[in-house]
Amino acid sequence: MHLGKEWATSNLVAIGKMSKSFIEEYGLAEELEREKEIFRIVEEHPLMIKFLGSFEDRDNIYQVFEYAKNGTLKELLKTRHHFDVDTARAFIA
């Protein structure tokens, strides 16, 4: 992921980049479309990162997401190694 800034609002965003050759080599085009659809379905959930859109150039596809200043849940779990019951309940709620 890369850090970017939205021109219109100056809000920070997270930008994921994947090469088209990698997508083609591993047959990931359908998976990327499913991922975008899942983000659209859960876009109103308060604990989900917002998918803001995607664009492409000749070599890459880019996906733009809301920036999570405290990192991802995966990164948090890596540093803590586990969550206590109350913390886990807060994420599941």
C-alpha positions in Angstrom: 0.0 0.0 0.0 1.0 3.5 -0.7 0.0 6.8 1.0 -1.7 9.3 -1.3 -3.7 12.5 -1.0 -7.0 13.2 -2.6 -6.8 16.3 -4.7 -10.2 17.7 -4.1 -10.2 17.4 -0.3 -6.5 16.9 0.6 -7.7 13.8 2.6 -5.1 11.0 3.0 -5.9 7.8 1.2 -4.3 4.3 0.9 -3.5 3.2 -2.7 -2.9 -0.4 -3.5 -1.1 -1.2 -6.8 -1.0 -4.5 -8.6 0.6 -5.1 -12.0 -1.6 -6.3 -14.8 1.0 -8.9 -15.7 0.7 -10.3 -12.2 -3.1 -10.3 -12.4 -3.0 -12.1 -15.7 -0.3 -14.6 -14.6 -2.2 -15.7 -11.5 -5.8 -15.3 -12.9 -6.8 -12.7 -10.4 -9.1 -10.4 -12.6 -12.3 -12.1 -11.3 -11.1 -12.0 -7.7 -10.4 -8.3 -8.0 -13.9 -7.7 -9.3 -15.4 -9.8 -6.4 -13.3 -7.8 -3.9 -14.7 -4.5 -5.3 -18.2 -5.9 -5.1 -17.7 -7.0 -1.4 -16.5 -3.5 -0.5 -19.6 -2.0 -2.1 -21.8 -4.4 -0.1 -20.2 -3.5 3.2 -19.5 0.1 2.6 -21.8 1.4 5.3 -20.3 -0.9 8.0 -18.6 1.3 10.6 -15.6 -1.0 11.0 -14.8 -1.5 7.3 -12.4 0.6 5.4 -14.1 2.4 2.6 -13.3 1.5 -1.0 -13.1 4.8 -2.8 -12.5 3.6 -6.4 -10.0 2.2 -8.8 -8.1 3.3 -11.9 -5.5 1.9 -14.2 -2.6 2.8 -16.4 -0.9 0.7 -19.1 0.9 -1.5 -16.6 -1.0 -1.4 -13.3 -4.4 -1.4 -11.6 -4.7 0.9 -8.6 -7.3 0.6 -5.8 -8.0 3.6 -3.5 -9.1 3.1 0.0 -9.9 5.3 3.1 -6.7 5.8 5.0 -6.5 4.0 8.4 -4.1 6.2 10.4 -3.7 3.4 13.0 -3.0 0.7 10.5 -5.0 -2.4 9.7 -6.5 -5.0 12.0 -3.9 -7.5 10.8 -1.1 -5.1 11.7 -2.6 -4.5 15.1 -2.9 -8.3 15.7 0.7 -8.8 14.7 1.9 -6.4 17.3 -0.4 -7.6 20.1 -0.3 -11.3 19.1 -3.9 -11.8 20.5 -6.9 -9.8 21.7 -8.6 -10.1 25.0 -12.2 -11.0 25.0 -13.5 -7.4 25.3 -11.4 -6.1 22.5 -12.4 -9.0 20.2 -16.1 -8.3 21.0 -15.6 -4.7 20.1 -14.3 -5.6 16.6 -17.0 -8.2 16.0 -19.9 -6.0 17.1 
